[in-house]
Amino acid sequence: MDMQLQNKLVLVTGSTQGIGKETARQYAKEGAQVIVNGRTQSKLDNIVKELSADGEVHGIAADVSTEEGANKLIEAVEALGDLDILVNNTSIFEVKQVEEVTDEEWMNYFNTNILSVVRLARHFLPNMLERNTGRIINISSEAAVKPLAEMIPYSTTKGAVNSLTRGLAERTKGTNVTVNSVLPGPTWTEGVAGFMEGAAEDAGEDLESFTENYFKNNEPTSLIQRFGTVHEVASTVIFLSSPHASGINGNTQRVEGGIIRSV
């Protein structure tokens, strides 16, 4: 299916690895002009070199968890043209008991997982509404709906992302602009691989057997009983960006393998 994204200007934040990187790759393959973003220019340069084999890719180093960094990114994006698609993917998480999380750490979660979305949407949404075209897609998590006891700050901020998404979508009523969120479940990324290696070591098991039994032991409600792939999540983002998905707005699209037991 042709997603009709040729020459669209797309920004994917937090796109030096994992879901963000794969999403940027798929946009490039669809013929979009893609901006990848991260905090380290040298890492971005490598990503741009890799993804340029698939299409036109630019790299802008900026820390969107800060107002200064977000403004730097906005200025660089505007130098390239009007933004058509914004994918807010920047996020942090850590396995930690809530009583051990400091106020400073809580504020870092809010700045990174929520205010990064607010800062960019606040700037780019009005222009999309004025032009009567555009897409904003926020990457959420199954933890937003099924909070994890050992990741409460992450779960809380991702729940806020879903609420923010719906609120922003209300602003688009009667236009050709849409705002949606994508809710992945456990997805195999570089970060998850590192977590699983540590968890397997703590359990005294080899990584292969620990991973094989992970869903049986830890996520029995999962219907697919495996980790999702970055390709599966990115493909959903791409579809929501396309004219084919123009009837989907204010939605939280689940890509979590049925782990959330609800209708």
C-alpha positions in Angstrom: 0.0 0.0 0.0 1.3 3.4 -0.9 1.2 5.5 2.3 1.3 8.8 0.2 4.1 10.3 2.4 6.4 11.3 -0.4 8.2 14.7 0.3 6.5 15.1 3.7 8.7 16.7 6.3 8.8 14.4 9.3 10.4 14.9 12.8 11.0 11.8 15.0 12.4 12.7 18.4 14.5 10.2 20.3 15.3 8.4 17.1 18.9 7.2 17.5 17.8 3.7 18.4 14.8 1.4 19.0 11.3 2.3 17.9 12.3 5.9 16.9 15.1 4.8 14.6 13.0 2.1 12.9 10.2 4.7 12.5 12.6 7.1 10.9 13.8 4.4 8.6 10.3 3.5 7.4 9.4 7.1 6.8 12.6 7.4 4.6 11.6 4.4 2.7 8.2 5.9 2.0 9.9 8.9 0.4 9.5 11.4 3.3 12.1 13.9 4.3 13.1 12.7 7.7 14.6 14.6 10.7 16.2 12.3 13.3 16.9 13.7 16.7 19.0 12.8 19.8 21.3 14.5 22.2 24.6 13.5 20.7 25.7 14.8 17.4 28.3 12.1 16.7 25.7 9.4 17.3 23.2 11.2 15.1 25.9 11.5 12.3 26.2 7.7 12.3 22.4 7.3 12.2 22.0 9.8 9.3 24.7 7.9 7.4 23.0 4.6 7.9 19.4 5.7 7.2 20.4 7.9 4.2 20.6 4.6 2.2 16.8 4.6 2.4 16.1 8.3 1.7 16.6 11.9 2.6 17.6 12.1 6.3 18.8 15.1 8.5 20.1 14.9 12.0 19.5 17.6 14.6 21.1 17.2 18.0 19.0 18.8 20.8 17.7 17.7 24.2 14.0 18.1 24.1 13.6 17.6 27.8 14.7 21.2 28.2 13.1 24.4 26.9 16.4 25.5 25.4 16.9 22.2 23.6 13.3 22.1 22.3 13.6 25.7 21.0 16.9 24.8 19.3 15.2 21.8 17.5 12.2 23.9 16.5 14.5 26.6 14.9 16.4 23.9 13.0 13.3 22.2 11.8 11.7 25.5 10.6 14.8 26.2 8.5 13.9 23.1 6.5 10.3 24.0 5.9 6.8 23.4 7.3 6.6 20.3 9.4 4.0 17.8 8.2 4.4 15.0 10.8 5.6 15.1 14.3 6.4 11.9 16.2 7.1 12.4 19.9 9.1 9.4 20.8 11.7 10.7 23.3 11.2 8.9 26.6 13.0 7.6 29.7 12.3 4.7 32.0 13.9 2.9 34.9 13.0 -0.1 37.1 12.9 1.4 40.6 10.7 1.2 43.6 8.6 4.4 44.0 9.7 5.2 47.5 13.3 5.5 46.1 12.4 8.0 43.4 13.4 11.5 44.3 11.6 14.7 43.4 14.5 15.5 41.0 14.0 12.2 39.3 10.2 12.8 39.1 10.8 16.2 37.5 13.2 14.6 34.9 10.4 12.1 34.0 7.9 15.0 33.5 10.3 17.1 31.5 11.4 14.2 29.3 8.2 12.2 28.8 5.5 14.9 28.9 6.9 18.4 28.5 9.0 17.4 25.5 5.6 16.6 23.8 4.0 19.8 25.1 6.8 22.0 23.9 6.8 20.6 20.3 3.1 20.2 19.9 2.5 23.8 21.3 4.7 25.1 18.5 3.8 22.9 15.5 0.1 22.3 16.0 -1.1 25.9 15.3 0.8 25.9 12.0 -0.7 22.5 11.1 -4.2 23.9 11.9 -3.5 27.0 9.8 -2.4 24.9 6.9 -5.3 22.4 7.5 -2.9 19.5 7.3 -0.7 17.5 9.6 -0.2 14.6 12.0 1.0 14.4 15.6 1.7 10.9 16.9 2.8 10.4 20.5 4.5 7.2 21.6 2.9 5.9 24.8 3.1 2.5 26.5 1.0 -0.3 27.8 2.1 0.9 31.2 -0.1 4.0 30.7 -3.1 1.7 30.9 -1.7 -1.2 33.0 0.6 0.7 35.5 3.7 -1.2 36.6 4.5 -1.2 40.3 8.2 -1.1 39.7 7.9 1.7 37.1 5.4 4.1 38.6 6.9 7.4 37.3 7.1 6.0 33.8 3.5 4.6 34.0 2.2 7.9 35.4 3.8 10.1 32.7 2.7 7.8 29.9 -0.8 8.0 31.2 -0.5 11.7 31.0 0.7 11.4 27.4 -2.6 9.6 26.5 -4.6 12.4 28.1 -2.6 15.1 26.4 -3.1 13.3 23.1 -6.9 13.4 23.4 -6.9 17.0 24.6 -4.8 18.1 21.6 -7.0 16.1 19.2 -10.0 18.1 20.5 -8.3 21.2 19.1 -8.4 19.7 15.6 -12.1 19.2 15.3 -13.4 19.7 11.8 -9.9 19.9 10.3 -7.5 17.6 8.3 -5.1 17.5 11.3 -5.1 14.4 13.6 -3.4 13.7 16.9 -3.1 10.1 18.0 -0.9 8.0 20.4 0.6 4.6 19.8 0.7 2.2 22.7 3.4 -0.5 22.4 3.6 -3.4 24.7 7.0 -5.0 25.6 9.1 -4.4 22.5 12.5 -5.8 21.8 14.9 -2.8 21.7 18.5 -2.1 22.7 17.2 -0.9 26.1 15.0 -3.9 26.7 17.9 -6.2 25.7 20.1 -4.6 28.3 17.3 -4.9 30.9 16.7 -8.6 30.1 20.4 -9.4 30.3 20.5 -7.9 33.8 17.3 -9.7 34.9 18.5 -13.0 33.6 21.8 -12.6 35.5 19.9 -11.7 38.7 17.7 -14.8 38.2 20.8 -17.0 37.6 19.5 -18.1 34.2 21.0 -17.8 30.7 19.4 -15.1 28.6 17.9 -17.4 26.0 15.9 -19.5 28.5 15.0 -16.5 30.6 13.6 -14.7 27.5 11.8 -17.7 26.3 9.9 -18.1 29.6 9.5 -14.4 30.3 5.9 -14.0 29.1 4.8 -17.3 30.6 6.2 -16.2 34.0 5.7 -12.4 33.9 3.1 -11.4 31.3 0.6 -14.3 31.1 -2.1 -12.1 29.6 -0.1 -11.5 26.5 -1.9 -13.1 23.5 1.1 -13.2 21.3 3.4 -14.5 24.1 6.5 -12.7 22.7 8.1 -9.4 22.5 6.8 -7.0 19.8 9.2 -5.8 17.2 10.2 -2.2 16.4 9.0 -2.9 12.9 5.5 -3.7 14.1 5.3 -0.5 16.1 6.8 1.7 13.4 4.4 0.3 10.8 1.5 1.4 13.0 3.0 4.9 13.3 3.5 5.1 9.5 -0.2 4.1 8.8 -1.5 6.7 11.3 0.5 9.3 9.4 -1.0 8.5 6.1 -4.2 9.8 4.4 -5.5 6.2 4.7 -5.9 6.9 8.5 -7.6 10.3 8.2 -10.7 9.0 10.1 -8.6 8.1 13.1 -8.2 11.0 15.6 -7.9 11.3 19.3 -7.2 7.6 19.5 -4.8 5.5 21.5 -3.8 2.7 19.1 -2.6 -0.4 20.9 0.3 -2.5 19.6 0.7 -4.5 22.7 -0.1 -8.0 21.6 -3.3 -8.2 23.7 -1.4 -7.8 27.0 -4.1 -5.5 28.3 -7.1 -7.6 29.1 -10.1 -5.5 27.9 -12.5 -5.2 25.1 
